[in-house]
Amino acid sequence: MKLDLTDTLYALSFALDRIETELIGVDTGHGKRVACLSLLMGKEAGFSEEELRDFTGCCILHDNALIEYISEELAGSILAENASLHFSDMSQPQKAGLLRSHCVNGEQNIRLIPFRTDIKNIILCHHENADGSGALGRSASETPLKSRILHLADTLDITSRLADMTASEFDELSEWVRQQSGRLFSADTVELFLKAIDYDTLSKLQREGALAFLRRELPTTVRDYSEQEIRGIAEFFIDIIDYKSPFTQTHSRGVAEKAEKMAHYYGFDAEKTLRYFFAGAMHDIGKLIVSNDILEKPGKLTEYEFAEMKDHAAATYRILSKIKGIPDIVEWAANHHEKLNGKGYPRALSEKDLSFEEQLMACIDIYQALTEKRPYKDGLSHEKTISIMRGMAQRNEISKEVVEDMNEAMR
């Protein structure tokens, strides 16, 4: 399957930015700004274009395990009381746990992405200080150069307002970086920063925006990926999406698996089946921009909250449409809340506007939501689920034919 992986990671970064802002309180655009600084230092270090492409991808994804840590370690205790908790509210042991965990888990997760160059330990070691006082206690000599570069870029963006920094503030920042040589940052990494980044470069980044800056500095490319590689990318996205809330921890995976099963049922060819599986995996990526306060609210949503919840489908469209070469996947994934009678969202499409694949995805999403167990409900039986879906078909919300086919295929 052809895919622009870098474009895909840029698209995901939009959603990750929102998570980082929600959980650790950094300015939106953190991952992309870190990638910009790291890219410039990587160029100064002499990395090849292929290395730079993969390194930039790692930088964008360096916080990929934040949700996983919050979900597994804090759910049911702190977050049960405050779903908006972010890094600054944590105790020192919690902060230390977050740093270690998201490095270790992030390194494990990133192995699912089919990079072409060696990215081993880049994310694992990106919170190591030169003097060995970092998250895992490794010194500069024990830490890969790319990790050291990422650490410096990440630290600067977290501790400084790079998006609107003045020339005098940048001079102060540069002096502070010099002072940290041998302590927070290795001497060679400090030298790379001072050579690669001046205030004119930072000003250009501020004017253009991080994404435009990245696209200009490092062109993207469409490539062929094997079925196993595409599944790895899908798994990576699934884990991030489903960890967002314990209320829907199995939803994207379930939709992807059932999308593949129904694709086989209808005799889709191998390429289309893989694309349909990928669409199922990505259909709820827009939920990453929805606050957990809304996703996990036990009571009825206000009109404003419901509007934000509904926006997740539109956000899925906005995110995926930025990826080259997958217009079919964008429509299959993003239109899963549309109804045949035109009363769905976000685009109020009707039957004449919706392809068979889009109608099928809507039914799969409903079936998965009704049958999966959530903290506030048990999953419904197949029979009860089909009964509910038949009622929806009678109201011309979903396809009657697809419901009956799912009744046969999902038994």
N, C-alpha and C positions, 0 to 999 in steps of 0.2 A: 504494500500500500504506500502511495506517495504522500509525504507529509513534510512540511517545513517545521522541524523540531524547535528551532530557535523561536520562530513565530509563536509556536504553541506555548513555549515557556514564557514568552513576553505576555501572552494572553493570560496565562495563569497568574503572572505577577500582579495583575490588576486586582485579582481576588485576594492574593496573599497580602498585598499592601493593606487591605481593609482589616485583615485578621491581625496583622502586626500592630496597627493603630489601636485596635480594640483591646488587645491583650498586653502589649508592652508600652503603649503610649507614644510611639515614635511618629514623626510626621509622615503623612501618606507619601508613597513613592520610595520608601526606604530601600527595598530590594534592588530596584533599578538604579538608584543613586550609588549604592554600594557596587553594583556591577560596573557602572561607568568609571568610578575611581579605580577599581581593580583592573578593568580593561586597559586603562591608560598606563598603569604601572606594569601590567603584563607586557604591553608593547615595548616599554622601556627595557624590560628584562629580556626581550628578544624571543618571546613565545611565537610559535608559528600561528598562521591564521586558524588552522584547525584546533590548535591548543586554546587559542583565544576564544573561539566559539564555544568550546566545551567549558572552559573556565568561567566565561560569562554566564553560561547556563547554571553552573554550580552556585555562582554568587547570587543570582536571582532566587535560587531555591534554598539558600543557606538556612533559612528559618522554616523549612518545610515541616519540621516535626513539632512546632509550637503547639498546634491543636492537639496532637497526640498526647503530649505531656499533660496539658491542662485537663484533657478528658480522662486520662487514666489515673493521674496522681491526685488531682484536686476535686474531681467530680464527686458530688455527694457530701462534701464537707464545705470548703470555702465557697465554691461556685454555687452551691445550693443556696447560699445566703446572698451572694452577690455575683450574678452572671457577668457583670461588666468589669470584674477584677482585672487589673493589669499589673505588669511587672513591678511598678513602683509601690504597690500595695502589699507585696509579698514580704515575708520575713527573710532574713539572710539565709537560713537553711533552705527555704523554698526557692530563693533565687539561685543558690548554688546547685540545687537539684535540677532546676529548669535548665541551667547552662549545660550541665553534664548530660542530662537526658536528651536534650534536643540536638546535641552534638553526636552522641552515639546513635540515636534513632534516625537522625537526619542522614548520617552516613550510610546506614542500612537501607533506608528508603531510596536514596539516590542511585543505588545499584540497579534499580528497575529501569532507569533512563538509559537508552542505548547510545551513550557518548562514544566517540571514535578514538579518543585519546585517554591516557591514564589519568583518572581523577581520584585515585585512591587517597583517602585520609584528608582531602581538602576540607570537607565539612567537619569531619571528626575533630580536627585540630584547630578550628577557626576561633576558639576562645583561649588559646594558649598564649601566655605572656613570655617575653624573651628570657626573663629571669626564672622561669619555671613556676610562677605563682598562679598560673591559669587554671582552667576547669579540670584538666586531667593531669596537671603537674609536669608537663613536658617543657623543656627548655627550647630555645631557638634552634639549637643543633639537632634536636629530636623532632622538629616540626618542618614539614615541607614548605618550600618557598611560597607556593600558591596559597597555602593556609595562612602564612604570615602576612601576605598581601591582603587577603580577605579580612583578616583580623584588624589590620590597620584601617582599612576602608570602613568596616562595620563600626569600629569604635568611634571614628570621626563623625559618622552620620548619626549615631545615637547620642553623642555628647555635644554636637554642634548643630546649629541651624544652617546647613550648607545651602538650602534652597534660597535664602535671602541674605547670605553673609556679605558684609562689606569688605573692601580692600584692607582696611586696617585690622578688622577682625581676622581676616585670612592670614595676615602677617603674624598676628598673635598665635593663631593656630599652628602655623608652620614652626614657630619658635617652640611651642609646647611639644610638637612632634620631635624636634631635635633633642629636647630635654629628656624625652622618654626612650632615647636610644640605649639599648642594653637593659632596659627595665620592662616597659610594656612591649616595645617593638625592637626587632633586631636592627643592627646598624645598616645592613644592606637594604632592608625594607624601607628604612627612613630615607636612605639615599635615593631609592627608586621614586618615592613620593616627591621629594624635593626637586628631582629632575623632571618628572613627568607632569606635574600639576602646578601651574601657577595661577594667579588670580584671573588672568585673561581666559584661561581654559575653564575655570570655574564659572566665570561670567557667561561664557558660551553655553555651558550646561544649564545655567539658570534660565537663559533666554529661550533656548530650544525646548527644554524639558528633557527628562532623562530618556524617555523612549525614543524620541526623534534623534537625540544624541547617539544612542546605541545603534540605531539603524544606519546612521551616517558613518559611524566609525567602524561598524562591523556588519556588512551586508548578510542577509539571511539566504538560505538556499533550500530548495525542495529536493528531497531524496527518497529513494525507495527503502522501506523498512520491511523486515520479515514479519510474518504473523506473530512470532514469539516476541519480537521487539515492540510491535503495536500493543500487544497484550500487556507488556511490561509498563508502557506509558499509561495505558488505561488503569492498571492496578495502582500506579502511583497517584493518579488523580482520584480514583475511587477512595483510597484511604484518607486523603486529605478532606474530601467532601464529606464522607460519612463520619469522620471524627469531629466534625464541626459541632454536632449536637448528639447527646446520648439518646435523644428521642428518635433519631433516624439513622442509627449506627449501621444498619445493614441495607438501607434502602437502595443506594446507587448500585451496589454489588448485585442485589436481587433483580433490579431492573435490567442491568447488563446481561445477566445470565438468562433471564426470561426473554430478552430481545433476541439473544442468540438461539434459544430454543424455538421461538416462533419463526425465526428466519429459516431454520432447518425445516420446520413444519410446512412452510410455504415454498420450499425449494429454491431459496435464494442461492446464487452461486457463491463460491468461497470468498471472493473479494467483497461482494455486497454483504455477506454475513458478517465479515470482520468489521466492515464500516458500520453496520447496524449495531453490533456489540459495542463499538467505540461510542456511538451516539448514545446508547443506553448508559454507558459509564459516565458520560459528560452531561447528561440532561439536567442535572441539578447543580452544576458548578456555580450558577448564579446565587445559590443559597449562601455561598461564602461571604457575600457582602451584606447579608441580613444579620442584624444584631442577635446574639443569643438571648437577649431580653425578650425578643419577639418569638424566636424559634421555640423557646422553652417556657413561654408564659402559660401557666396552668389554666387561667380563665379565658373568657372571650376577648378577642382582640378588639381594640378600638378601630374606628374607621380608618384613621391614619395608619395604625399598625398593620391592618389588613392590606392596605394599599402598598405598604413597604414589603410585606410578605409576597404579595402578588408580583411585585417587581422582580422577583428572582428569575422568573421565566424570561422577562425582557433582558435581564442582566446576562443570562445564559446566551441569548442571541448576540448581545453586544460583545461579549468575551470571545465566543467562538467565531464570529464573523470576521475577526481580525486575523484569523489563521488562513493562509493561502491554501487553495486546492480542496476544500472540504464543504462546498456550498450545500450538498445534499445532507451531510451530517449535521450542519447547522440547523436546517429546517426540521429534520427528524427529532433532534434533541430539544430545540427551543419551543416547539409548538405542542408540548405534551399536556398543556392545560387548556387548549382550544376545544370548543364544542361544535358539533355538527350544526346546531341551531344558532350559532353565532354569538352565544352568550358566555363563551370562555374568555380567557385572558392570555397574554396581554394585548393581542391584536384584534380580538373579536372576529376571528376568521370563521367562515362557515364551511359546510360540506364541500361546496364547489371549489374552495380555496385549498383544501387539505388533501394531500396525497394519501394513498393507501398506507404508506409507511408511517406517516404522521398520525393517522387515525389509529393505527396499530400501537404506536408508542404510547398514545394517550391511554389506551386500554391496559397496556402492560403496567404503566405507572399506577393506575387505579388498583389493579389486581394486587400488585406488590404492596401498596399502602394498606390495603384492607387485610391482607393475610399475614403481614409481619407483626411481630410482637413489639410493643413499645412500652416505656415505663408506665404509661397511664392506661394501657389496654392490652388484652391478649389478642393474638392474631385470629381472624375469623377463619372458619373452615372454607374449603373450596366451594362447597355447595352454597353456603350463606353468601359468599363473595359473588358468585355467579348470579344468585338471585338479586342482589343489589344492583349488579351491573345490567341485568336484564331490565330492571326498572329504569335505569338511566337511558338504556337504548330505546325504551318505549317513549321517553320524553325527548327523543332525538338529540341526546347529548353525545352519545358514542355509537359506534357501529354495531348493529345487531348481529351482522354476519361474523365480525371479529369476536364478539362475545361468545357466540356458539362455537367457533373454532377453538377459542381458549378453553372453553368447557371440556372439549375433547382432548386438547393437547396437554393441559395442565393437571389432569386427573392423576 
